[in-house]
Amino acid sequence: GAVVSQHPSWVICKSGTSVKIECRSLDFQATTMFWYRQFPKQSLMLMATSNEGSKATYEQGVEKDKFLINHASLTLSTLTVTSAHPEDSSFYICSARDPQGGFYEQYFGPGTRLTVT
Amino acid sequence: KNQVEQSPQSLIILEGKNCTLQCNYTVSPFSNLRWYKQDTGRGPVSLTIMTFSENTKSNGRYTATLDADTKQSSLHITASQLSDSASYICVVSANSGYALNFGKGTSLLVTP
């Protein structure tokens, strides 16, 4: 099956700094990638939809200047959390849409645990 | 408003026993329903995907059912194993399957 990777798997950063998370589709080309955030014991919340070569579409309430998304190629999307604060600490998960898959299948990455101190 | 409700919120069962998880939804227009398994600290992994016309689908010891009329689905786990301990998430897609509506998940703990 299709594989999506994320890097890093966990990261600790100081308040005020920026951190970049990478999402890669390893064996398929993903024209669309999605970024989710998950707080403990909560469901996944869609943050933004990223289309290759164009600007990301952000969900209501998500600050686009704080969460910068770049989808420069068909296999890579990055999420940069700028000027991170402790409340940004969360589990960030990406998914990639395989256009060859049925029902617009989305494959999820393993997630990145961000802790802001 | 599209909603996906799962029950129970958490469940503890003995290894080897069976269990059934429930999912009710109000998503419209319905496209498909998926069950995912999410281990702690990991991303969700797809177990089953069902469309409107499918009533049941199996994946090993996992069997999902769908009643599109009552907008209910269940996930039955047979002969549970310790490795089944995880969160099980029901996800319902609207329209052509692009938008996903997530349930909060059922946290399952299988004990020896």
Interface residues (C-beta under 8 A of the other chain):
Chain A: V4 Q6 K41 Q42 S43 L44 M45 L46 F91 I93 S95 G102 F103 Y104 E105 Q106 Y107 F108 G109 P110 G111 R113
Chain B: S31 N32 Y36 G41 R42 G43 P44 V45 S46 I49 T51 I89 S93 S96 G97 Y98 L100 F102 G103 K104 G105 S107
